[in-house]
Amino acid sequence: MLMNVTYGLMTGIGTIDRLKKKATNTTGNSEEEPISLEDVFGMNRNITWLLPIEPMLPDYDRVVGFSMPQRLLREGGENTSVC
């Protein structure tokens, strides 16, 4: 399992995606980039990733893959429409 996680961080592709590409013979067409350790552990110098607190990420919405409407309204983002 540790090797699987390490491979995912180094290549930027997860197990399911890798198996799908292998099944369709499209492994050579991959454009994924390695995942930054800053995206995994956050930007703090302290070892806060051991505690269940919200990490400080460089771009939270990019890392988690979505934006909550409440967060957009709170931070005054350009796209504040809920629909």
Contact map, one row per residue, 1 for C-alpha under 8 A:
11111000000000000000000000000000000000000000000000000000000000000000000000000000000
11111100000000000000000000000000000000000000000000000000000000000000000000000000000
11111110000000000000000000000000000000000000000000000000000000000000000000000000000
11111111000000100000000000000000000000000000000000000000000000000000000000000000000
11111111100000000000000000000000000000000000000000000000000000000000000000000000000
01111111110000000000000000000000000000000000000000000000000000000000000000000000000
00111111111100000000000000000000000000000000000000000000000000000000000000000000000
00011111111111100000000000000000011000000000000000000000000000000000000000000000000
00001111111110000000000000000000011100000000000000000000000000000000000000000000000
00000111111100000000000000000000011000000000000000000000000000000000000000000000000
00000011111110000000000000000001111000000000000000000000000000000000000000000000000
00000011111111000000000000000001111000000000000000000000000000000000000000000000000
00000001101111101100000000000001000000000000000000000000000000000000000000000000000
00000001000111111100000000000000000000000000000000000000000000000000000000000000000
00010001000011111110000000000000000000000000000000000000000000000000000000000000000
00000000000001111111000000000000000000000000000000000000000000000000000000000000000
00000000000011111111100000000000000000000000000000000000000000000000000000000000000
00000000000011111111110000100000000000000000000000000000000000000000000000000000000
00000000000000111111111000000000000000000000000000000000000000000000000000000000000
00000000000000011111111100000000000000000000000000000000000000000000000000000000000
00000000000000001111111111100000000000000000000000000000000000000000000000000000000
00000000000000000111111111100000000000000000000000000000000000000000000000000000000
00000000000000000011111111000000000000000000000000000000000000000000000000000000000
00000000000000000001111111000000000000000000000000000000000000000000000000000000000
00000000000000000000111111110000000000000000000000000000000000000000000000000000000
00000000000000000000111111111100000000000000000000000000000000000000000000000000000
00000000000000000100110011111100000000000000000000000000000000000000000000000000000
00000000000000000000000011111100000000000000000000000000000000000000000000000000000
00000000000000000000000001111110000000000000000000000000000000000000000000000000000
00000000000000000000000001111111000000000000000000000000000000000000000000000000000
00000000000000000000000000001111100000000000000000000000000000000000000000000000000
00000000001110000000000000000111110000000000000000000000000000000000000000000000000
00000000001100000000000000000011111000000000000000000000000000000000000000000000000
00000001111100000000000000000001111100000000000000000000000000000000000000000000000
00000001111100000000000000000000111110110000000000000000000000000000000000000000000
00000000100000000000000000000000011111110000000000000000000000000000000000000000000
00000000000000000000000000000000001111111100000000000000000000000000000000000000000
00000000000000000000000000000000000111111110000000000000110000000000000000000000000
00000000000000000000000000000000001111111100000000000000110000100000000000000000000
00000000000000000000000000000000001111111100000000000000000000000000000000000000000
00000000000000000000000000000000000011111110000010000010000000000000000000000000000
00000000000000000000000000000000000011111111000010000011110000000000000000000000000
00000000000000000000000000000000000001001111100000000011110000000000000000000000000
00000000000000000000000000000000000000000111111100000011000000000000000000000000000
00000000000000000000000000000000000000000011111000000000000000000000000000000000000
00000000000000000000000000000000000000000001111100000000000000000000000000000000000
00000000000000000000000000000000000000000001111111000000000000000000000000000000000
00000000000000000000000000000000000000000001011111101010000000000000000000000000000
00000000000000000000000000000000000000001100001111111010000000000000000000000000000
00000000000000000000000000000000000000000000001111110000000000000000000000000000000
00000000000000000000000000000000000000000000000111111000000000000000000000000000000
00000000000000000000000000000000000000000000000011111100000000000000000000000000000
00000000000000000000000000000000000000000000000110111110000000000000000000000000000
00000000000000000000000000000000000000000000000000011111000000000000000000000000000
00000000000000000000000000000000000000001111000110001111100000000000000000000000000
00000000000000000000000000000000000000000111000000000111110100000000000000000000000
00000000000000000000000000000000000001100110000000000011111100100000000000000000000
00000000000000000000000000000000000001100110000000000001111100000000000000000000000
00000000000000000000000000000000000000000000000000000000111111100000000000000000000
00000000000000000000000000000000000000000000000000000001111111110000000000000000000
00000000000000000000000000000000000000000000000000000000001111111110000000000000000
00000000000000000000000000000000000000000000000000000000001111111100000000000000000
00000000000000000000000000000000000000100000000000000000101111111000000000000000000
00000000000000000000000000000000000000000000000000000000000111111100000000000000000
00000000000000000000000000000000000000000000000000000000000011111110000000000000000
00000000000000000000000000000000000000000000000000000000000011011111000000000000000
00000000000000000000000000000000000000000000000000000000000010001111101100000000000
00000000000000000000000000000000000000000000000000000000000000000111111100000000000
00000000000000000000000000000000000000000000000000000000000000000011111110000001110
00000000000000000000000000000000000000000000000000000000000000000001111111000000000
00000000000000000000000000000000000000000000000000000000000000000011111111100000000
00000000000000000000000000000000000000000000000000000000000000000011111111111011000
00000000000000000000000000000000000000000000000000000000000000000000111111111001000
00000000000000000000000000000000000000000000000000000000000000000000011111111000000
00000000000000000000000000000000000000000000000000000000000000000000001111111000000
00000000000000000000000000000000000000000000000000000000000000000000000111111101000
00000000000000000000000000000000000000000000000000000000000000000000000111111111000
00000000000000000000000000000000000000000000000000000000000000000000000000011111000
00000000000000000000000000000000000000000000000000000000000000000000000100001111100
00000000000000000000000000000000000000000000000000000000000000000000100110011111110
00000000000000000000000000000000000000000000000000000000000000000000100000000011111
00000000000000000000000000000000000000000000000000000000000000000000100000000001111
00000000000000000000000000000000000000000000000000000000000000000000000000000000111
